[in-house]
Amino acid sequence: MTVLISYLFYFVAASASPLQRRWLASKKNADNTGQIHFAFQVTSVTVLLSLSLPFFQPFRFEGSPLTLTLLTALAGMFGAGFFVSSFTAQKHVEAGVSTLVNNIYTPVTIVLASLFLSEHLTRMQVLGTVLLFVGMVVVSKKHRIGTFRFDKYFLLMVLSGITLGISLTAERALQKMTGFSAGTMLSWWAQCAFLGIAAFLTKEKSPYSKKDISITGSLRFLQSLSWVVLLFAVGNLSLVSAVTTFKVVIIFVFAAIFLNEREDLTRKIIGSLVSVAGLLLMR
């Protein structure tokens, strides 16, 4: 029963967060302004809530201070890049497409892990990457301006997936070095700090209410926390990764139901299934 509840918690939280961000971007900010400041506000909420992470594992510092500093800076800088690019593009890219494209972080982390964390790249992972790209092309019809050319918002969403992959690799290295709680918190705090600097430099204020900020930040935190809870409950990373991959299809369906994003739905479902097959091969 605990495992079933954990899976339900994950699928609800991991679907609600991107759907809510898409709804907010399309309904409450006609000019799409203040996205960097909004991203900083959202990460501030997640940083505050991250103080609960030591309940899962004690907070401790281990390893070289210089290495910890460099990894934290990498996680923060590229994590901030993920938030800036994804929040900027969210208004113009549907929730399901955003979720699928963001999964480009998977092959990015696999390649980086094989280069820097002594984890090997297999032929099946290469094939899975090819299938993921095929799925991305299939669902990108609305954003194509040529055979292999895409509009800037789709490319921004691709960039968000790439920067997320780099950030997650640095975060994973931090977790291996100093434990889950400290590694995760260092990464999240650094992302918030870099976004704070970017928000100060751009000086463009967020138009969203405190309620919008609180809800978005809380859902983002719950999305991340649900993964932790699920992994603790199941205890098998490969199994959890395989099952949760189907979130891509679920978000396409939910976006069609709740956000009325039904254009080319058959094409999108086919593309998402191809991508899921590719993601499963990468596990």
SVG drawing of the C-alpha trace seen along z (x, -y; Angstrom):
<svg xmlns="http://www.w3.org/2000/svg" viewBox="-11 -47 51 49">
<polyline fill="none" stroke="black" stroke-width="0.4" points="0.0,0.0 2.9,-2.4 4.4,-1.8 1.1,-2.4 0.5,-5.7 4.1,-6.8 3.5,-6.2 0.2,-8.1 1.9,-11.0 4.6,-11.1 2.3,-11.1 0.0,-13.7 2.8,-16.0 5.0,-15.5 2.0,-16.2 0.4,-19.1 3.6,-21.2 4.2,-21.6 0.4,-21.8 0.0,-24.6 3.1,-26.5 1.6,-26.3 -1.8,-27.5 -0.3,-30.4 1.9,-31.4 -1.0,-31.3 -3.7,-32.8 -2.1,-35.3 0.7,-37.1 -0.2,-38.3 3.1,-40.0 5.2,-37.2 7.2,-39.6 9.2,-39.2 10.0,-35.5 13.5,-35.7 12.2,-37.4 9.3,-34.9 11.8,-32.0 13.8,-33.5 10.6,-33.8 9.7,-30.2 13.1,-28.8 13.1,-30.9 10.0,-28.9 11.6,-25.6 14.8,-26.6 12.7,-27.4 10.9,-24.1 14.1,-22.2 14.9,-22.7 12.8,-19.5 15.3,-17.4 17.5,-16.5 14.5,-14.5 15.3,-12.0 19.1,-12.0 21.3,-13.9 22.9,-17.1 26.7,-16.7 29.7,-18.2 32.3,-15.8 35.0,-16.1 37.3,-18.8 36.0,-22.3 37.2,-23.4 35.4,-20.6 32.2,-21.2 32.4,-24.9 33.0,-24.2 30.2,-21.6 27.8,-23.9 28.6,-26.8 28.0,-24.5 24.7,-23.2 23.6,-26.7 24.6,-28.4 23.1,-25.8 20.1,-25.2 19.4,-28.9 19.7,-28.6 17.1,-25.9 14.6,-28.0 15.2,-31.1 14.8,-29.3 11.9,-27.1 9.9,-29.8 10.5,-32.2 9.3,-29.6 6.5,-28.1 3.8,-30.5 4.5,-29.5 5.1,-25.7 2.3,-23.4 2.7,-21.5 3.1,-18.0 5.6,-19.2 7.6,-21.0 7.7,-17.9 8.8,-15.7 11.5,-18.1 12.8,-18.6 13.6,-14.9 16.6,-15.7 18.3,-16.1 18.4,-12.2 20.9,-11.6 22.8,-14.8 23.3,-13.4 24.1,-9.9 26.9,-11.3 28.3,-13.6 28.1,-10.8 30.0,-8.5 32.7,-11.2 33.1,-12.5 31.5,-10.0 32.9,-6.7 29.5,-5.5 29.4,-3.7 27.4,-4.7 25.7,-1.6 24.4,-1.0 20.9,-0.7 21.2,-4.2 22.4,-5.6 19.4,-3.9 17.1,-5.4 18.5,-8.9 17.8,-8.5 14.2,-7.5 13.8,-10.5 14.9,-12.9 12.5,-11.2 9.7,-11.7 10.7,-15.4 10.5,-16.0 7.1,-14.3 5.5,-16.5 7.2,-19.7 5.0,-20.3 3.6,-23.6 7.1,-24.9 8.8,-23.9 9.7,-26.7 11.6,-24.4 12.5,-20.7 14.9,-20.8 14.4,-24.4 12.4,-25.4 11.1,-28.6 13.0,-30.2 10.6,-29.1 11.0,-25.4 14.8,-25.9 14.6,-27.6 12.8,-24.6 15.5,-22.3 18.1,-24.6 16.3,-24.2 16.6,-20.4 20.3,-20.6 21.1,-23.0 19.0,-20.8 21.1,-17.8 24.3,-19.6 22.9,-20.9 21.6,-17.4 25.0,-15.9 26.7,-18.4 24.0,-17.8 24.4,-14.1 28.2,-14.5 27.5,-16.6 25.1,-14.0 27.7,-11.2 30.3,-13.3 28.5,-14.7 25.1,-12.9 21.6,-13.5 20.5,-16.3 23.6,-18.4 24.1,-17.9 20.6,-18.7 20.4,-21.7 23.7,-23.1 22.4,-22.8 19.0,-24.4 20.5,-27.2 23.0,-28.0 20.3,-28.0 18.3,-30.5 21.4,-32.7 22.2,-32.8 18.6,-33.6 18.6,-36.3 21.6,-37.9 20.0,-37.6 16.8,-39.2 18.7,-42.1 20.6,-42.7 17.5,-42.6 15.3,-44.7 12.1,-43.3 9.5,-42.6 7.3,-39.6 3.5,-40.4 2.4,-37.3 0.7,-37.4 2.1,-36.0 -0.5,-33.2 0.7,-32.3 4.3,-32.3 3.6,-30.2 1.6,-27.6 4.1,-27.3 7.0,-27.0 5.2,-24.5 4.3,-22.3 7.8,-22.4 9.1,-21.3 6.5,-18.5 7.5,-17.3 11.1,-16.9 10.0,-15.5 7.7,-12.9 10.7,-11.4 12.6,-11.1 9.7,-9.5 9.0,-7.1 12.7,-6.1 12.7,-5.5 9.5,-3.4 10.4,-1.2 14.2,-1.0 14.9,-0.2 16.1,-3.1 15.8,-1.3 12.2,-0.2 11.2,-3.7 12.8,-5.4 11.1,-3.0 7.6,-3.4 7.8,-7.2 8.8,-7.7 5.1,-7.3 4.5,-10.7 5.2,-12.1 2.0,-10.5 0.0,-11.4 0.8,-15.1 -0.3,-15.1 -3.6,-13.6 -4.1,-15.9 -3.2,-18.9 -5.8,-18.0 -8.5,-17.5 -7.7,-20.5 -5.9,-23.0 -7.8,-22.2 -4.4,-21.5 -5.9,-19.1 -4.4,-20.2 -2.7,-17.2 -3.3,-15.1 -2.9,-11.8 0.5,-12.9 1.5,-14.0 0.5,-10.7 2.4,-8.8 5.5,-11.0 5.3,-10.7 5.1,-6.9 8.2,-6.8 10.0,-9.1 8.9,-6.9 10.4,-3.8 13.6,-5.7 13.7,-6.8 13.1,-3.3 16.1,-2.1 18.3,-4.7 17.6,-3.3"/>
</svg>
